[in-house]
Amino acid sequence: MRLRELVDPDYLPALDKTFALARPAVGLGADQPAPRILLLYGSLRERSFSRLAVEEAARLLQFFGAETRIFDPSDLPLPDQVAGDDHPAVHELREHALWSEGMVWCSPERHGQISGIMKTQIDHLPLQMRGMRPTQGRTLAVMQVSGGSQSFNAVNSLRLLGRWMRMFTIPNQSSVAMAYQEFDEGGRMRASSYYDRIVDVMEELVRFTVLMRPHAAQLVDRYSERKEAGVPIDSTADLSAIAIAGQS
């Protein structure tokens, strides 16, 4: 499988567990089974800071009780490079997307934008696939890493793409400036306000994912899609008619 193996998943040297909630979504809904989160990163460098940031995010998500998968895009073809997108990496990416309840997207900023690797992964996720929608209704957290001063160009673009893919992007986000200073030789993120923000973002992602679990299908139930599919409303099961009865 094209998944990154997470090294030392339980080792969190930069996290002060005195202030960390092991189950941040308690009281918001059923947090079992574990929320399923797919993480995508946007660089193929051997020392990819977007990948290292995603790995830190995955460790935190597991600490918060989520199940994670980190997709490895190293052999993903360009969109339309293979006829009908019939490539094992494309098939696997879409399977992981269908498996997920939420996602984390982390891109390096290049020339003021997200990387081509990041965009390629998103472009391989169709809005509709054999009647299923790999992204619609899922939660999304966006992150970026920069080689220079702090910027928000990449996360802003990822937010736009998340909206286009009909996802619910959480309010918080992470932007790590001068990322080469934020990771040690072993690839672990140093304790800093940037790390603390990633903790905040992952905590919030788990909360929103659990909160939306029982409501995601209803929130993305669209008139245009029902009409296109030829699915009429069952008046006996239409609770909205009951809710407005007697208000006219």
N, C-alpha and C positions, 0 to 999 in steps of 0.2 A: 504493500500500500504506500501511496505517496504522502505519508504523514511523518512529520518530524518527531523523533523520540525526545521527550522532555527529560533532560538530565537533572538529577537531584530535585525532583518535583516538590519535596517537602522542606527543602532548605531555603529559608527566607531570611537571610542575614540583615537585610535592610528594613525589615518589618518589625516594629515594636508591638509585640502581641499584647502588651498591656492595654493598648487602645484599639485593638482589632476585634471586630465581631466575627465569630466563626460562622454564624448564620444570619447575615444581614437582612434577609427577607422574611424573618419570622414575624408572623402576624399579618402579612400581606397576602398570603395564599399558601397553597400546598407547595412546599419546596422539595418534595419527593414525588417521583424520582428526580434525580439531580438534573438541573437545567443543562441543556446540551448547547455548547458554544463552539462555533467554528472560528478559527483565527487565521487571517490572511496577512502576509507581509509582502513588501514590495521591492526587494533587492536580492540579487543572486551572489553578491560578494561573499567571500569566505567569512569575513567579519562584517556581517550585515547588521547594522544597528536597528533597523526596523524588525529584523528577525529576533534579535536579542531582547528588544522591548516587548515583542509579542510573547516570547518565552517567559519573561517576568510576569506579564499579564496572565498567562496560562497558569503559572504557579499560584498566583493570587486567586484566580477563579476556582482552582481546585481547593485551596484553603477555605474559600467561601462556600464550598459544597457543590460546585458545578463539575460537569464532565466536559473535557476539552479535546479538541482535535486541531492540530496545526498543519495546514496543507503546505506541501513542498511543491512550488511551481517550476522547479528547475527544468523539466522537460515538457512544459505546457507550450503547445504551438500557438502561433498568432491566430487571431480570429480569421476565419475563412481560408486559412492556409491549408487545411485538410478538408476535403469535400464532406459536407454534411456534419462537420465537427466530429467525425468518427475517429476519435483518438482516445486511447486509454486514460490519459491524464484529464481530458475534458470530461469523460464519463465519470471518473472518480470525483472530480471537483463538484460536479452536479449532485452526485450521490451524497457527499458530505453536506452540501447545502440543504438538501431535502431532509437529512438527518437532524439538522440544527434547529434550535428554537431562537437562537440569537447569534450574532457575529461580532467579531472585532476586526476592523480594518486598520492597518498601520502602514503608512507609506513614507519613504524619504521624500523630502522636497527637492526637486530637481528643476532648475530654471523656473522657479516659482510655481511649480505644479506637482501633481502626483507622478510617480514613475510609470513607465510603460508597462513594467511587470505587474504593477498594481492594477492598472486599467485593463490589461489583458485578462486577468482573472475575473474581474467584474463583467467584462464584455462576454465572457463565456457562460455567464449565468443568465439564461433567458427569463423573461417575465412569465412565460408559460411553456410547459414542456409536457406533452402527453396528458393534458388536463391538470397537471400539477404545477405549482408555482414555487420555485426554489427559494425565493426571497420574500415574497409578499407576507406581511403580518409579523415578520421576525423583528426582534430588537437589534439595534446596531450601536456599537461604540466606535468612535473614530479617534485615531492617534496619528501623530507624525513625528519624525525625527529630522533634525536639521544639522548641517555642518557648521552653520554660522549662527547669527543671533536669532532669537525666537521669532517665529513667523506662524501664521495661521492659514496660509494659502492652501496647503494640502488638506487640512481638516475641513476647510470650507468647501473644497471640491468634493471631498468624500461625503459631506453632508448632502450636497446637491445630488450626488449619485445615489445615496441611500434613499432620498425622497423619490427619485426616478424609479428605483427598484421597489417602491412601495413598502419600505421598511420604516420602523419607528426608531428614529435616531434619538438616543438619550440626550438630555441637556448638557451633561458634562463632557469634557474632551481633554486630550493630553497633547501637548506640543513640547518636545524635548529639544532645547537649543544646545549647540556645540556637543552633540551626542558623544563624540570621541572622548570627552572628558568625564562622561557619566558612567562608563563601564570599566571594570577592572580587567586585568589581563586574562582572567578566566571567563570573561563575558558576562559577569554578574553586575547588575546595576548597583551603584553606590547609593547609600542613604542620602537623600536630598529632597528638596521641595518638589522636584520633577518626579521622583519615585513616589512621594506621597500623593501626588495628583493621579498617578496611575492606579494607586490603591483606591482612591476616591472613585475613579471611573469604573473600575471593575466591581466595586461594591454596589455602585448605582446600577450597573448593567444587570447584576443578579436580581436586584430588587425589581426593576422594571420587567424583566423576563418572567419572574414569578407572578408579579401583579397582573400581567397581561394574559397569562396562561388560559384562564377560563373565558377570556373575552376576545382573543385574537381573531377567531373565525367571524364573530359578529362585527368586529370593527372593520374588517375588509370585505364584508358582504356588500356587493355593488349591484345596483339596478342594471347597469349596462352589461355586466357579465351574466346576470340572470337572464336578461333579454337575449343576449347572444347565444347562450346555451339552451334557450327555450324552456327554462324552468319556471313555471308559473308559481305564484304565491299560494300556499295552502291557507285559505281563510280561517280554517279551524285552528291553525297553529300560529296565526299571526298575532303575537302578543301586543304589537304596537296598536292594533285596533282596539284591544281591550284597554290599553293604557290611556287612550284619549277619549274613551266612551264617556259621555255625559259632560264633556267640557265645552261642547258647542252651544 
